[in-house]
Amino acid sequence: MPLSTVWLVLYCTWVGSEVCIGVATRTRRSTGNVRDRGTMILLWIVLFSSITAGIWFSEVQGSNLPGGAHWLKIAALIVISGGLVLRWSAVLSLGKAFSSNVAIHATQKVLKTGLYRWMRHPSYTGLLLCILAVALHTRNWISFLIIMIPCKTVILYRIYVEEAALRAHFGEEYIQYSRETKRLVPGIY
């Protein structure tokens, strides 16, 4: 199977899974304490527009890296595969406590096992890896910036909103967990 076909399958799997996550896990105000502050719609708008603009720019301008940097296509396949595994593992670990919008359920607890033992937001790390893969796949440094800067910024803002909601709900337990566990990259950040 050609690399371009493998990429298309993985890319479509990622996009399709994000739509499924967005629709299937959204918490309604009647079933949980929604504290989203508009970040879900902002996240969708920024991701869609940045990725679309970045891919468009790379299609129009082509690769601007030395020698075409074809090796980045293989790197992108590896990164998106890892991102998908990490994202879905995090979502499945949280189960019914996972919500596509920032919301706290009455029975929800701070999960400190599995991936959550090493990082507070493994689902966002997985999402960032998938976005990074798309940016790498363009093989264009301007497209890379068009994709990564807005997407990373909106995800960090979303984490800020989510952590405020978690601190408000769980108090000292979440504050202590935050001191012991990094946000996105174990031992680093």
C-alpha positions in Angstrom: 0.0 0.0 0.0 1.5 3.4 -0.9 2.4 5.8 1.9 -0.1 8.4 0.6 -2.9 5.9 1.0 -1.8 4.9 4.5 -1.6 8.7 5.4 -5.1 9.3 4.0 -6.5 6.4 6.0 -4.9 7.6 9.2 -5.8 11.2 8.6 -9.4 10.3 7.9 -9.5 8.0 11.0 -8.2 10.9 13.1 -10.7 13.4 11.7 -13.6 10.9 12.0 -12.6 10.0 15.5 -12.6 13.7 16.5 -16.1 14.1 15.2 -17.2 11.0 17.0 -15.6 12.2 20.3 -17.2 15.7 19.8 -20.7 14.3 19.2 -20.8 11.3 21.5 -19.1 12.7 24.6 -20.5 16.2 24.8 -22.0 16.8 28.2 -25.4 18.6 28.4 -26.1 21.1 31.1 -28.8 18.8 32.5 -26.3 15.9 33.1 -23.2 17.8 34.4 -21.6 21.0 35.5 -20.6 22.5 32.1 -17.7 25.0 32.5 -16.6 25.2 28.9 -16.6 29.0 28.4 -16.9 28.5 24.6 -13.7 26.6 24.3 -15.2 23.7 22.4 -16.5 25.8 19.5 -13.3 27.9 19.6 -11.2 24.7 19.4 -13.1 23.4 16.4 -12.9 26.7 14.6 -9.2 27.2 15.1 -8.3 23.5 14.3 -10.4 23.4 11.2 -9.3 26.8 9.9 -5.6 26.4 10.7 -5.2 22.9 9.3 -7.2 23.8 6.2 -5.1 27.0 5.6 -1.8 25.1 6.3 -2.6 22.2 4.0 -3.8 24.7 1.3 -0.7 26.7 1.6 1.5 23.7 1.2 -0.5 22.5 -1.8 -0.1 25.8 -3.5 3.6 26.4 -2.5 4.9 22.8 -2.3 7.7 21.7 -0.1 10.1 24.4 0.9 12.5 22.2 2.8 15.9 21.0 1.5 15.5 18.0 -0.9 11.8 17.9 -0.4 12.2 16.3 3.0 10.3 13.2 1.9 11.3 11.5 5.2 8.9 13.8 7.0 6.0 11.8 5.4 7.2 8.7 7.2 7.7 10.7 10.4 4.2 12.0 10.1 2.8 8.5 9.8 4.6 7.5 13.0 3.6 10.6 14.9 -0.1 10.4 13.9 -0.3 6.7 14.8 1.2 7.5 18.2 -1.2 10.4 18.6 -4.2 8.3 17.8 -3.2 5.6 20.3 -2.5 8.1 23.0 -5.7 10.1 22.4 -8.0 7.1 22.3 -6.3 5.4 25.3 -6.8 8.6 27.4 -10.5 8.9 26.3 -11.2 5.2 27.0 -9.4 5.4 30.4 -11.7 8.2 31.6 -14.8 6.5 30.2 -18.0 8.3 31.1 -16.0 11.0 32.8 -14.6 12.1 29.5 -16.4 15.0 27.9 -15.7 16.9 24.7 -16.7 20.1 26.4 -15.3 21.1 29.8 -17.7 19.6 32.2 -17.6 17.9 35.6 -20.0 15.0 36.5 -21.2 14.7 40.1 -19.6 11.2 40.5 -16.4 12.1 38.7 -13.1 11.5 40.5 -9.5 12.6 39.8 -7.9 9.7 37.8 -4.3 9.2 38.9 -3.6 5.8 37.3 -2.5 4.7 33.8 -1.6 7.5 31.5 -2.9 10.0 34.1 -0.2 8.9 36.5 2.4 10.5 34.1 0.5 13.5 32.7 -2.7 15.4 33.5 -3.9 15.7 29.9 -2.8 12.8 27.8 -5.8 13.3 25.4 -4.5 16.7 24.6 -1.0 15.4 24.1 -2.5 12.8 21.6 -4.4 15.6 19.9 -1.3 17.8 19.6 0.7 14.8 18.2 -2.0 14.3 15.5 -1.8 18.0 14.7 2.0 17.9 14.6 1.8 15.0 12.2 -0.4 17.0 9.8 2.0 20.0 10.1 5.0 17.7 9.4 3.2 16.0 6.5 3.0 19.4 4.7 6.8 19.5 4.4 6.6 23.3 4.4 7.8 25.4 7.3 5.3 28.2 6.7 2.5 25.6 6.7 3.9 24.1 9.8 3.7 27.5 11.6 0.2 28.2 10.2 -1.0 24.9 11.7 0.9 24.6 14.9 0.9 28.1 16.4 -2.9 28.7 16.5 -3.7 25.0 17.4 -1.2 24.9 20.2 -2.4 28.2 21.5 -6.1 27.2 21.6 -5.3 23.9 23.2 -3.3 25.6 25.9 -6.1 28.0 26.5 -8.5 25.1 26.7 -6.3 23.4 29.3 -6.3 26.6 31.3 -10.1 26.7 31.4 -10.3 23.0 32.1 -7.8 23.1 35.0 -9.7 26.1 36.5 -12.9 24.0 36.5 -11.1 21.0 38.0 -9.5 23.0 40.7 -12.8 24.6 41.6 -14.5 21.2 41.8 -11.8 19.0 43.4 -10.0 21.7 45.4 -6.8 20.6 47.2 -6.9 17.1 45.7 -6.5 18.5 42.2 -4.0 21.1 43.3 -1.8 18.4 44.8 -2.2 16.2 41.7 -1.1 19.2 39.6 2.1 19.6 41.7 3.0 15.9 41.2 2.1 15.5 37.5 3.1 17.4 34.4 0.4 18.7 32.0 1.4 17.3 28.6 4.9 15.8 28.6 5.9 13.5 31.5 8.7 15.0 33.5 9.0 18.1 31.3 5.8 20.2 30.9 
